Amino acid sequence: MKYTTAGTTVTALTAVAVAFAAGSAHADTSTAADPGTVGVAVAPGVQFTGSTTDNSSMLTTPVGTVAMHGAQVSVQNTAQQQLLGTPQHTAASDPAAPASVPAAAPTPPAATGNVLADVHTAWQQAGAYTGLAAGIGGMAGSFAGAAVGCPVGAVTLGSMVTVMSAAALTVPGVIGGCMAGGAMGAAVGGMLGAGAVGIPVGVAVTVDKYNRMQAQRAAGPHS
């Protein structure tokens, strides 16, 4: 099978990431009521759950929960009080969805077949989850960036660098600075959030699917 140069490069980089992550990254699908649902512990206290069944996702953090289902967004604080949108009942928010554990991924048997091709296939299969994770990570990052950027912009009158004296601050200037700072913070936060959630989820799901592929091959055609 032939791949384009760009595709081969991405696959090779993914293979390296899989090799490094195989001992720690873990996408939990074993307890999923919905086989299309996976859970990934992105960081301590940060849990991503995504489902390709209805293209829903949920990101649980120490400061609240963000859920997405298509164009619908729901934000709740740690007390489950609704801050934005309406509560969503999706495959990702189902209590039966898997909760990742900070355990090492199972060590796959000796690799068989074309390893690079298998990693490429696993990466493609993980693509939908990577997209869901990047989307909700970007959304959460935008909210966080705007929350930080607004007050910073207000006291710097939008420069985001120099804090103005009290005499220089005016109501229109503070409002305009808040809006400019919030917009800048949302843009930067969105990019950082998309990468911070999308990359580890993509690698973890790729590792999981690659391990399963190798286990099935090792078990033989009659498994």
C-alpha atoms as an extended CHARMM CRD file, in Angstrom:
* protein
*
       223  EXT
         1         1  MET       CA              0.0000000000        0.0000000000        0.0000000000  PROA      1               0.0000000000
         2         2  LYS       CA              1.3530000000        3.4410000000       -0.9070000000  PROA      2               0.0000000000
         3         3  TYR       CA              0.8300000000        6.6370000000        1.0550000000  PROA      3               0.0000000000
         4         4  THR       CA              1.6040000000       10.2250000000        0.1740000000  PROA      4               0.0000000000
         5         5  THR       CA              4.7530000000       11.7720000000        1.6240000000  PROA      5               0.0000000000
         6         6  ALA       CA              2.7560000000       13.8730000000        4.0830000000  PROA      6               0.0000000000
         7         7  GLY       CA              0.6760000000       10.8860000000        5.1150000000  PROA      7               0.0000000000
         8         8  THR       CA              3.7730000000        8.7620000000        5.6590000000  PROA      8               0.0000000000
         9         9  THR       CA              5.3700000000       11.4810000000        7.7750000000  PROA      9               0.0000000000
        10        10  VAL       CA              2.2870000000       11.8180000000        9.9660000000  PROA      10              0.0000000000
        11        11  THR       CA              2.0770000000        8.0530000000       10.3330000000  PROA      11              0.0000000000
        12        12  ALA       CA              5.7440000000        7.7960000000       11.2720000000  PROA      12              0.0000000000
        13        13  LEU       CA              5.4030000000       10.5480000000       13.8790000000  PROA      13              0.0000000000
        14        14  THR       CA              2.3010000000        8.8520000000       15.2210000000  PROA      14              0.0000000000
        15        15  ALA       CA              4.1970000000        5.5590000000       15.4420000000  PROA      15              0.0000000000
        16        16  VAL       CA              6.8290000000        7.2560000000       17.5760000000  PROA      16              0.0000000000
        17        17  ALA       CA              4.1370000000        8.7670000000       19.7870000000  PROA      17              0.0000000000
        18        18  VAL       CA              2.4580000000        5.3720000000       20.1330000000  PROA      18              0.0000000000
        19        19  ALA       CA              5.7570000000        3.7830000000       21.1080000000  PROA      19              0.0000000000
        20        20  PHE       CA              6.3360000000        6.3690000000       23.8460000000  PROA      20              0.0000000000
        21        21  ALA       CA              2.7150000000        6.4330000000       25.0170000000  PROA      21              0.0000000000
        22        22  ALA       CA              2.0380000000        2.7020000000       25.0710000000  PROA      22              0.0000000000
        23        23  GLY       CA              3.1370000000        2.5020000000       28.6730000000  PROA      23              0.0000000000
        24        24  SER       CA              0.9460000000        5.3250000000       29.9890000000  PROA      24              0.0000000000
        25        25  ALA       CA             -1.7840000000        6.5680000000       27.6520000000  PROA      25              0.0000000000
        26        26  HSD       CA             -5.0060000000        4.6660000000       28.0040000000  PROA      26              0.0000000000
        27        27  ALA       CA             -8.3530000000        4.9500000000       26.3020000000  PROA      27              0.0000000000
        28        28  ASP       CA            -10.9150000000        3.0520000000       28.3280000000  PROA      28              0.0000000000
        29        29  THR       CA            -13.5600000000        1.2680000000       26.2710000000  PROA      29              0.0000000000
        30        30  SER       CA            -13.9000000000       -1.9110000000       28.3070000000  PROA      30              0.0000000000
        31        31  THR       CA            -16.8750000000       -0.7750000000       30.4170000000  PROA      31              0.0000000000
        32        32  ALA       CA            -18.6480000000        1.2940000000       27.8160000000  PROA      32              0.0000000000
        33        33  ALA       CA            -22.3590000000        0.6140000000       27.4760000000  PROA      33              0.0000000000
        34        34  ASP       CA            -22.0400000000        2.2180000000       24.0550000000  PROA      34              0.0000000000
        35        35  PRO       CA            -19.1780000000        0.6710000000       22.0360000000  PROA      35              0.0000000000
        36        36  GLY       CA            -18.6630000000        3.9990000000       20.2840000000  PROA      36              0.0000000000
        37        37  THR       CA            -17.8500000000        5.7610000000       23.5620000000  PROA      37              0.0000000000
        38        38  VAL       CA            -14.3350000000        6.1850000000       24.9420000000  PROA      38              0.0000000000
        39        39  GLY       CA            -12.9360000000        7.9330000000       27.9780000000  PROA      39              0.0000000000
        40        40  VAL       CA             -9.4630000000        9.3950000000       28.3140000000  PROA      40              0.0000000000
        41        41  ALA       CA             -7.8150000000       10.9150000000       31.3810000000  PROA      41              0.0000000000
        42        42  VAL       CA             -6.2170000000       13.9500000000       29.7090000000  PROA      42              0.0000000000
        43        43  ALA       CA             -4.5560000000       15.2060000000       32.9110000000  PROA      43              0.0000000000
        44        44  PRO       CA             -5.0430000000       14.7930000000       36.6610000000  PROA      44              0.0000000000
        45        45  GLY       CA             -8.6400000000       15.7810000000       37.3140000000  PROA      45              0.0000000000
        46        46  VAL       CA             -9.4020000000       16.3300000000       33.6230000000  PROA      46              0.0000000000
        47        47  GLN       CA            -11.5180000000       13.6580000000       31.9500000000  PROA      47              0.0000000000
        48        48  PHE       CA            -12.6170000000       13.5390000000       28.2990000000  PROA      48              0.0000000000
        49        49  THR       CA            -15.5050000000       11.3500000000       27.1850000000  PROA      49              0.0000000000
        50        50  GLY       CA            -16.5270000000       11.1990000000       23.5410000000  PROA      50              0.0000000000
        51        51  SER       CA            -18.9360000000        9.1500000000       21.4790000000  PROA      51              0.0000000000
        52        52  THR       CA            -19.0860000000        8.6930000000       17.7360000000  PROA      52              0.0000000000
        53        53  THR       CA            -22.6160000000        7.3100000000       18.0750000000  PROA      53              0.0000000000
        54        54  ASP       CA            -24.1330000000       10.7870000000       18.3160000000  PROA      54              0.0000000000
        55        55  ASN       CA            -20.9570000000       12.9050000000       17.9510000000  PROA      55              0.0000000000
        56        56  SER       CA            -21.1710000000       14.1160000000       21.5420000000  PROA      56              0.0000000000
        57        57  SER       CA            -18.3600000000       14.9410000000       23.9320000000  PROA      57              0.0000000000
        58        58  MET       CA            -17.8650000000       15.9820000000       27.5240000000  PROA      58              0.0000000000
        59        59  LEU       CA            -14.8700000000       17.4830000000       29.3160000000  PROA      59              0.0000000000
        60        60  THR       CA            -14.8660000000       17.3050000000       33.1040000000  PROA      60              0.0000000000
        61        61  THR       CA            -12.3960000000       19.5550000000       34.9370000000  PROA      61              0.0000000000
        62        62  PRO       CA            -11.8200000000       20.5960000000       38.5620000000  PROA      62              0.0000000000
        63        63  VAL       CA            -13.6910000000       23.8590000000       37.8820000000  PROA      63              0.0000000000
        64        64  GLY       CA            -16.6690000000       22.5630000000       35.9150000000  PROA      64              0.0000000000
        65        65  THR       CA            -17.9470000000       20.5360000000       32.9840000000  PROA      65              0.0000000000
        66        66  VAL       CA            -18.3180000000       21.4250000000       29.3160000000  PROA      66              0.0000000000
        67        67  ALA       CA            -20.5020000000       19.2680000000       27.0600000000  PROA      67              0.0000000000
        68        68  MET       CA            -21.0560000000       19.4980000000       23.3160000000  PROA      68              0.0000000000
        69        69  HSD       CA            -23.5550000000       17.8590000000       21.0000000000  PROA      69              0.0000000000
        70        70  GLY       CA            -23.3450000000       19.2470000000       17.5030000000  PROA      70              0.0000000000
        71        71  ALA       CA            -23.7610000000       23.0080000000       17.7900000000  PROA      71              0.0000000000
        72        72  GLN       CA            -25.2300000000       22.7880000000       21.2980000000  PROA      72              0.0000000000
        73        73  VAL       CA            -22.9730000000       23.6770000000       24.2210000000  PROA      73              0.0000000000
        74        74  SER       CA            -23.6010000000       23.1670000000       27.9160000000  PROA      74              0.0000000000
        75        75  VAL       CA            -21.4340000000       24.5240000000       30.7510000000  PROA      75              0.0000000000
        76        76  GLN       CA            -21.9080000000       23.5930000000       34.4090000000  PROA      76              0.0000000000
        77        77  ASN       CA            -19.8970000000       24.4340000000       37.5090000000  PROA      77              0.0000000000
        78        78  THR       CA            -18.6940000000       21.8590000000       40.0330000000  PROA      78              0.0000000000
        79        79  ALA       CA            -22.0620000000       22.0450000000       41.8160000000  PROA      79              0.0000000000
        80        80  GLN       CA            -23.7660000000       21.0690000000       38.5120000000  PROA      80              0.0000000000
        81        81  GLN       CA            -25.3900000000       24.4890000000       38.2590000000  PROA      81              0.0000000000
        82        82  GLN       CA            -26.0890000000       25.4920000000       34.6690000000  PROA      82              0.0000000000
        83        83  LEU       CA            -23.9400000000       28.4390000000       33.5520000000  PROA      83              0.0000000000
        84        84  LEU       CA            -24.5240000000       28.2720000000       29.8010000000  PROA      84              0.0000000000
        85        85  GLY       CA            -26.9000000000       26.3330000000       27.5620000000  PROA      85              0.0000000000
        86        86  THR       CA            -29.1600000000       23.5520000000       28.7790000000  PROA      86              0.0000000000
        87        87  PRO       CA            -28.3280000000       20.1330000000       30.2450000000  PROA      87              0.0000000000
        88        88  GLN       CA            -27.6460000000       17.5720000000       27.5410000000  PROA      88              0.0000000000
        89        89  HSD       CA            -28.4410000000       13.8860000000       27.6400000000  PROA      89              0.0000000000
        90        90  THR       CA            -26.0740000000       12.2570000000       25.1770000000  PROA      90              0.0000000000
        91        91  ALA       CA            -24.0210000000        9.1000000000       24.8270000000  PROA      91              0.0000000000
        92        92  ALA       CA            -20.9930000000       10.9460000000       26.2160000000  PROA      92              0.0000000000
        93        93  SER       CA            -22.8760000000       12.1710000000       29.2810000000  PROA      93              0.0000000000
        94        94  ASP       CA            -24.4140000000        8.7540000000       30.0100000000  PROA      94              0.0000000000
        95        95  PRO       CA            -23.4080000000        7.6610000000       33.5390000000  PROA      95              0.0000000000
        96        96  ALA       CA            -22.6160000000        4.2470000000       32.0670000000  PROA      96              0.0000000000
        97        97  ALA       CA            -19.9050000000        5.7860000000       29.8900000000  PROA      97              0.0000000000
        98        98  PRO       CA            -16.4050000000        4.6240000000       30.8230000000  PROA      98              0.0000000000
        99        99  ALA       CA            -14.4070000000        6.5270000000       33.3940000000  PROA      99              0.0000000000
       100       100  SER       CA            -10.7080000000        6.3430000000       32.5920000000  PROA      100             0.0000000000
       101       101  VAL       CA             -8.3130000000        5.0740000000       35.1990000000  PROA      101             0.0000000000
       102       102  PRO       CA             -4.6980000000        6.2610000000       35.4200000000  PROA      102             0.0000000000
       103       103  ALA       CA             -3.4040000000        2.8110000000       34.5990000000  PROA      103             0.0000000000
       104       104  ALA       CA             -0.8960000000        1.7600000000       31.9890000000  PROA      104             0.0000000000
       105       105  ALA       CA             -2.2030000000        0.5510000000       28.6880000000  PROA      105             0.0000000000
       106       106  PRO       CA             -1.9520000000       -3.2310000000       28.3030000000  PROA      106             0.0000000000
       107       107  THR       CA              1.2930000000       -4.2590000000       26.6870000000  PROA      107             0.0000000000
       108       108  PRO       CA              0.4930000000       -5.6090000000       23.2310000000  PROA      108             0.0000000000
       109       109  PRO       CA              1.9360000000       -8.9290000000       22.0670000000  PROA      109             0.0000000000
       110       110  ALA       CA              4.8550000000       -8.9300000000       19.6920000000  PROA      110             0.0000000000
       111       111  ALA       CA              3.9150000000       -6.8030000000       16.6990000000  PROA      111             0.0000000000
       112       112  THR       CA              2.8350000000       -8.7060000000       13.6210000000  PROA      112             0.0000000000
       113       113  GLY       CA              2.1970000000       -7.5600000000       10.1020000000  PROA      113             0.0000000000
       114       114  ASN       CA              3.1000000000       -4.1270000000        8.7900000000  PROA      114             0.0000000000
       115       115  VAL       CA              3.5190000000       -2.0290000000       11.9520000000  PROA      115             0.0000000000
       116       116  LEU       CA              3.5310000000        1.3170000000       10.1390000000  PROA      116             0.0000000000
       117       117  ALA       CA              0.3800000000        0.3950000000        8.2320000000  PROA      117             0.0000000000
       118       118  ASP       CA             -1.3010000000       -0.7300000000       11.4490000000  PROA      118             0.0000000000
       119       119  VAL       CA             -0.4240000000        2.5390000000       13.1820000000  PROA      119             0.0000000000
       120       120  HSD       CA             -1.7520000000        4.4460000000       10.1750000000  PROA      120             0.0000000000
       121       121  THR       CA             -5.0150000000        2.4990000000       10.3390000000  PROA      121             0.0000000000
       122       122  ALA       CA             -5.3080000000        3.0080000000       14.1010000000  PROA      122             0.0000000000
       123       123  TRP       CA             -4.6500000000        6.7440000000       13.7110000000  PROA      123             0.0000000000
       124       124  GLN       CA             -7.3700000000        7.0050000000       11.0750000000  PROA      124             0.0000000000
       125       125  GLN       CA             -9.8270000000        5.1350000000       13.3170000000  PROA      125             0.0000000000
       126       126  ALA       CA             -8.9960000000        7.5180000000       16.1640000000  PROA      126             0.0000000000
       127       127  GLY       CA             -9.5850000000       10.5690000000       13.9620000000  PROA      127             0.0000000000
       128       128  ALA       CA            -13.2210000000       11.0690000000       14.9550000000  PROA      128             0.0000000000
       129       129  TYR       CA            -12.3380000000       11.0930000000       18.6570000000  PROA      129             0.0000000000
       130       130  THR       CA             -9.4190000000       13.4300000000       18.0370000000  PROA      130             0.0000000000
       131       131  GLY       CA            -11.7950000000       15.8390000000       16.3080000000  PROA      131             0.0000000000
       132       132  LEU       CA            -14.3210000000       15.6720000000       19.1430000000  PROA      132             0.0000000000
       133       133  ALA       CA            -11.5690000000       16.2300000000       21.7140000000  PROA      133             0.0000000000
       134       134  ALA       CA            -10.0400000000       19.1510000000       19.8260000000  PROA      134             0.0000000000
       135       135  GLY       CA            -13.4740000000       20.7300000000       19.4300000000  PROA      135             0.0000000000
       136       136  ILE       CA            -14.4640000000       20.5820000000       23.0810000000  PROA      136             0.0000000000
       137       137  GLY       CA            -10.9260000000       21.4350000000       24.2050000000  PROA      137             0.0000000000
       138       138  GLY       CA            -10.9770000000       24.5040000000       21.9970000000  PROA      138             0.0000000000
       139       139  MET       CA            -14.3620000000       25.5090000000       23.3490000000  PROA      139             0.0000000000
       140       140  ALA       CA            -13.2600000000       25.1280000000       26.9750000000  PROA      140             0.0000000000
       141       141  GLY       CA            -10.0360000000       26.9690000000       26.2190000000  PROA      141             0.0000000000
       142       142  SER       CA            -11.9670000000       29.8300000000       24.6410000000  PROA      142             0.0000000000
       143       143  PHE       CA            -14.1280000000       30.2160000000       27.7370000000  PROA      143             0.0000000000
       144       144  ALA       CA            -11.0780000000       30.1760000000       30.0120000000  PROA      144             0.0000000000
       145       145  GLY       CA             -9.1610000000       32.5630000000       27.7690000000  PROA      145             0.0000000000
       146       146  ALA       CA            -12.0280000000       35.0210000000       27.6080000000  PROA      146             0.0000000000
       147       147  ALA       CA            -12.4730000000       34.8980000000       31.3920000000  PROA      147             0.0000000000
       148       148  VAL       CA             -8.7960000000       35.7630000000       31.8840000000  PROA      148             0.0000000000
       149       149  GLY       CA             -8.4740000000       38.1350000000       28.9330000000  PROA      149             0.0000000000
       150       150  CYS       CA            -11.4020000000       40.3990000000       29.8260000000  PROA      150             0.0000000000
       151       151  PRO       CA            -10.0880000000       41.7220000000       33.1680000000  PROA      151             0.0000000000
       152       152  VAL       CA             -6.5290000000       41.9210000000       31.8330000000  PROA      152             0.0000000000
       153       153  GLY       CA             -7.7530000000       43.8660000000       28.8140000000  PROA      153             0.0000000000
       154       154  ALA       CA             -9.8310000000       46.1450000000       31.0330000000  PROA      154             0.0000000000
       155       155  VAL       CA             -6.8630000000       47.3370000000       33.1060000000  PROA      155             0.0000000000
       156       156  THR       CA             -4.5260000000       47.5470000000       30.1100000000  PROA      156             0.0000000000
       157       157  LEU       CA             -7.1330000000       49.1570000000       27.8240000000  PROA      157             0.0000000000
       158       158  GLY       CA             -6.7010000000       46.3090000000       25.3620000000  PROA      158             0.0000000000
       159       159  SER       CA             -2.9150000000       46.4300000000       25.0880000000  PROA      159             0.0000000000
       160       160  MET       CA             -2.6060000000       43.2330000000       27.2320000000  PROA      160             0.0000000000
       161       161  VAL       CA              0.8440000000       44.5110000000       28.2470000000  PROA      161             0.0000000000
       162       162  THR       CA              0.8810000000       47.8070000000       30.1380000000  PROA      162             0.0000000000
       163       163  VAL       CA             -1.3420000000       48.3190000000       33.1760000000  PROA      163             0.0000000000
       164       164  MET       CA             -2.8640000000       51.7890000000       33.0390000000  PROA      164             0.0000000000
       165       165  SER       CA             -3.0480000000       54.1740000000       35.9640000000  PROA      165             0.0000000000
       166       166  ALA       CA             -6.4160000000       54.8130000000       37.5850000000  PROA      166             0.0000000000
       167       167  ALA       CA             -6.4690000000       58.2930000000       36.0410000000  PROA      167             0.0000000000
       168       168  ALA       CA             -6.1710000000       56.8740000000       32.5320000000  PROA      168             0.0000000000
       169       169  LEU       CA             -9.0330000000       54.4210000000       32.9280000000  PROA      169             0.0000000000
       170       170  THR       CA            -12.4320000000       55.4820000000       31.6400000000  PROA      170             0.0000000000
       171       171  VAL       CA            -15.6680000000       53.5310000000       31.4680000000  PROA      171             0.0000000000
       172       172  PRO       CA            -15.6820000000       53.2960000000       27.6360000000  PROA      172             0.0000000000
       173       173  GLY       CA            -12.0010000000       52.4020000000       27.6690000000  PROA      173             0.0000000000
       174       174  VAL       CA            -12.4640000000       49.6820000000       30.2870000000  PROA      174             0.0000000000
       175       175  ILE       CA            -15.4030000000       48.1960000000       28.3940000000  PROA      175             0.0000000000
       176       176  GLY       CA            -13.5400000000       48.2840000000       25.0860000000  PROA      176             0.0000000000
       177       177  GLY       CA            -10.4130000000       46.8540000000       26.6940000000  PROA      177             0.0000000000
       178       178  CYS       CA            -12.4100000000       44.0480000000       28.2700000000  PROA      178             0.0000000000
       179       179  MET       CA            -13.9590000000       43.1480000000       24.9120000000  PROA      179             0.0000000000
       180       180  ALA       CA            -10.5850000000       43.2590000000       23.1300000000  PROA      180             0.0000000000
       181       181  GLY       CA             -8.8700000000       41.2920000000       25.8610000000  PROA      181             0.0000000000
       182       182  GLY       CA            -11.6560000000       38.7400000000       25.9820000000  PROA      182             0.0000000000
       183       183  ALA       CA            -11.5190000000       38.2280000000       22.2280000000  PROA      183             0.0000000000
       184       184  MET       CA             -7.7490000000       37.8290000000       22.2590000000  PROA      184             0.0000000000
       185       185  GLY       CA             -7.8580000000       35.5060000000       25.2510000000  PROA      185             0.0000000000
       186       186  ALA       CA            -10.5800000000       33.4000000000       23.6460000000  PROA      186             0.0000000000
       187       187  ALA       CA             -8.5730000000       33.0290000000       20.4330000000  PROA      187             0.0000000000
       188       188  VAL       CA             -5.3620000000       32.0250000000       22.2060000000  PROA      188             0.0000000000
       189       189  GLY       CA             -7.1670000000       29.8380000000       24.7300000000  PROA      189             0.0000000000
       190       190  GLY       CA             -9.0840000000       28.0870000000       21.9740000000  PROA      190             0.0000000000
       191       191  MET       CA             -5.9170000000       27.1130000000       20.1270000000  PROA      191             0.0000000000
       192       192  LEU       CA             -4.1650000000       25.9450000000       23.2810000000  PROA      192             0.0000000000
       193       193  GLY       CA             -7.2150000000       24.0200000000       24.4830000000  PROA      193             0.0000000000
       194       194  ALA       CA             -7.6890000000       22.2390000000       21.1580000000  PROA      194             0.0000000000
       195       195  GLY       CA             -4.1160000000       20.9710000000       21.2320000000  PROA      195             0.0000000000
       196       196  ALA       CA             -4.0230000000       20.2340000000       24.9580000000  PROA      196             0.0000000000
       197       197  VAL       CA             -7.0560000000       17.9280000000       24.7180000000  PROA      197             0.0000000000
       198       198  GLY       CA             -7.0090000000       16.7690000000       21.0970000000  PROA      198             0.0000000000
       199       199  ILE       CA             -3.3980000000       15.5270000000       20.9950000000  PROA      199             0.0000000000
       200       200  PRO       CA             -3.4040000000       13.2950000000       24.1150000000  PROA      200             0.0000000000
       201       201  VAL       CA             -6.8350000000       11.8960000000       23.2400000000  PROA      201             0.0000000000
       202       202  GLY       CA             -5.7280000000       11.1600000000       19.6770000000  PROA      202             0.0000000000
       203       203  VAL       CA             -2.5990000000        9.3640000000       20.8740000000  PROA      203             0.0000000000
       204       204  ALA       CA             -4.4220000000        7.4370000000       23.6130000000  PROA      204             0.0000000000
       205       205  VAL       CA             -7.1650000000        6.1840000000       21.2960000000  PROA      205             0.0000000000
       206       206  THR       CA             -4.5850000000        5.3140000000       18.6250000000  PROA      206             0.0000000000
       207       207  VAL       CA             -2.6220000000        3.2800000000       21.1900000000  PROA      207             0.0000000000
       208       208  ASP       CA             -5.7920000000        1.4970000000       22.2830000000  PROA      208             0.0000000000
       209       209  LYS       CA             -6.8620000000        0.6180000000       18.7570000000  PROA      209             0.0000000000
       210       210  TYR       CA             -3.3350000000       -0.4510000000       17.7740000000  PROA      210             0.0000000000
       211       211  ASN       CA             -3.0930000000       -2.7220000000       20.8390000000  PROA      211             0.0000000000
       212       212  ARG       CA             -6.4650000000       -4.2690000000       20.0560000000  PROA      212             0.0000000000
       213       213  MET       CA             -5.4340000000       -4.8260000000       16.4420000000  PROA      213             0.0000000000
       214       214  GLN       CA             -2.2540000000       -6.6030000000       17.5220000000  PROA      214             0.0000000000
       215       215  ALA       CA             -4.0920000000       -8.6750000000       20.1480000000  PROA      215             0.0000000000
       216       216  GLN       CA             -6.6200000000       -9.8440000000       17.5630000000  PROA      216             0.0000000000
       217       217  ARG       CA             -3.8460000000      -10.8580000000       15.1850000000  PROA      217             0.0000000000
       218       218  ALA       CA             -1.9620000000      -12.7060000000       17.9080000000  PROA      218             0.0000000000
       219       219  ALA       CA             -5.1260000000      -14.5580000000       18.9030000000  PROA      219             0.0000000000
       220       220  GLY       CA             -5.4540000000      -15.9310000000       15.3760000000  PROA      220             0.0000000000
       221       221  PRO       CA             -8.2250000000      -15.9560000000       12.8060000000  PROA      221             0.0000000000
       222       222  HSD       CA            -10.5140000000      -18.1220000000       14.8830000000  PROA      222             0.0000000000
       223       223  SER       CA            -10.7360000000      -15.7360000000       17.8670000000  PROA      223             0.0000000000
